[in-house]
């Protein structure tokens, strides 16, 4: 694991908040008999009220460590990401689906640019709702909308929970990867659940401890991994439960989720023996989830097969699954880029470089995927983003 000494030190107030959260996690471990599953640890580290990474006040999203952020997302890279989504969403909104719902709105950049893009497409939604529990992020989203799209900001409302029913278009960019995962380790041919315990005096606050599982308790996804070699991996009960909740909520419309991940055959490939758990702190990626609880992002890649199967179980249709690069190109991102004047290097080159990062296999283009889940739409009108390169067969 990466040593804390090799990473930037947090300010004193942030360290104090992290220490408070560390104490609370320790109390939870004690109350549970000395051991908690990693999913519970991850949930507290990310979402403990007022102290967790996403419920606290850290910057999170930005371009580099100088602005206090930890990572950058596609909407922050280029407005062409949202404008391309607008080209895909506009025909759906025109089919009597006048509402848009976003999960994981971050800084509000996607919401602002998506509204501006839909305005250019002549298909503004009647309402744009954001499901957001963090007061700090709500305030940041409101400020972004007021700055980038002040004439459209009044269309946006914030929700604390999922609506009971919804007709419209749903979007979530890098939402699924931030949902708590269970960790499992196979050692000596036997499966164990990897949990969290207090460390010994003088060591970091927490450490991993594995507990053996009875054969009947091994998750189905793990039973399918061939061989008996040692490995560590994750399962995604919460994200799959979220997909089922979307199925229960969506009366008619389409839900698009963009995230990094793989179908199950790649996710649980025998050569992926170390799992996908990763942390981000001040634009440094490292594997230690116990460093600065509440101050760093903890994430895992998405098993899109699990998401697809849960959605189908809930009555949804998987209408498309493709790499981010293929989806964006199908939906017209290069056409939008060419609306800029290539001879104006100052305006064109930064946007061209940003779009290249969105599309490049070496950057975000292949690792990130887009999945579309629908109900009640005309099957004779396929979604443009999946016109070529659809990989539903891989799910």
HURAKA-V168077 format. One line per field, one symbol per residue. ss: DSSP state (H for helix, E for strand, L for the rest). phi: phi as a letter, one per 30 degrees, with the letter a starting at -180 (. if undefined). A space follows every 10 residues. Layout:
ss=???
phi=???
This chain:
ss=LLLHHHLLLL LHHHHHHHHH HHHHHHHHHH HLLLLEEHHH HHHHHHHLLL LLLLLLLLLE ELLLHHHLEE ELLHHHHLHH HHHHHHHHHH HHHLLLLLEE EEELLLLLHH HHHHHHHHHH LLLLLLEEEE ELLLHHHHHH HHHHHHHHLL LLHHHEEEEL LLLLLEEEEE EEELLHHHLL LEEEEEELLE EEEEEEEELL LLLLLEEEEE EELLHHHLLH HHHLLLLLLL EEEEELHHHH HHHHHHHHHE EEEEEEEEEE EELHHHHLLL LLLLLLLEEE ELLEEELLLL LLLLLLEEEL LEEHHHHHHH HHHLLLEEEE EEEHHHHHHH HLHHHHHLLL LLLLHHHHHH HHHHHHHHHL LLLLLLLEEE EEEEELLLLL LLLHHHLLLL LHHHL
phi=.ddeddcedd dddddddddd dedddedddd ddjjabdddd eddddcbeei bdedcccddi clcaddcicc accedddadd ddddedddde ddddcibdcb bccidhdjdd dddddddddd dibdddbbcb dbcddddedd dddddddcbd dcdddcbcbd bdddbaclcc bbchcddcde cccbbcbiic dbdccbbddd ejceebbdbc bdcdedcdee ddddddibdd ababbbeddd dddddddddd dakbbcbcac lbdedcdcde dddcibeabb bhiccaccdc dheicbdbbb dcdddddddd ddecjccdcl aadedddddd djdddddddd dddcedcddd ddddddddcd ddccdcddbb bccbaicddd cddedcdbid ceddd
